[in-house]
Amino acid sequence: MSIEKINARNQFKGKISNIILGDVLSEVDVDTPGGTVTSVITTRSVKDLELQIGTEVVALVKATEVSLAKLL
């Protein structure tokens, strides 16, 4: 499968550095040039996509809300 076009503008190419598998949800850390992006996806998706440490992926970020907190 390949992606020709996508409407998500925030795309971060990187490699998976860590996976914490849960019963239903899993955390996947992706090292990118800008830092680490963590995605929480279903464990089923981790298995279906055959994700493992070292796999090259693109993290697609599309959010309708971004919250900020002032640092002291």
GINORQUI-V186482 format. One record per backbone hydrogen bond with DSSP energy under -0.5 kcal/mol. CO is the residue of the C=O (numbers start at 1). NH is the residue of the N-H. Records with the same first field share a line. If there is no record, write none. Layout:
# GINORQUI-V186482
CO = NH + NH
This chain:
# GINORQUI-V186482
2 = 4
7 = 9
9 = 11
10 = 61
12 = 59
13 = 33
14 = 57
15 = 31
16 = 54
18 = 29
19 = 21
20 = 27
24 = 43
26 = 41
27 = 20
28 = 39
29 = 17 + 18
30 = 32 + 37
31 = 15
32 = 35
35 = 32
37 = 30
39 = 28 + 41
41 = 26
42 = 46
43 = 47
44 = 48
45 = 49
46 = 51
47 = 50
52 = 55
55 = 16
57 = 14
58 = 60
59 = 12 + 61
60 = 62
61 = 10
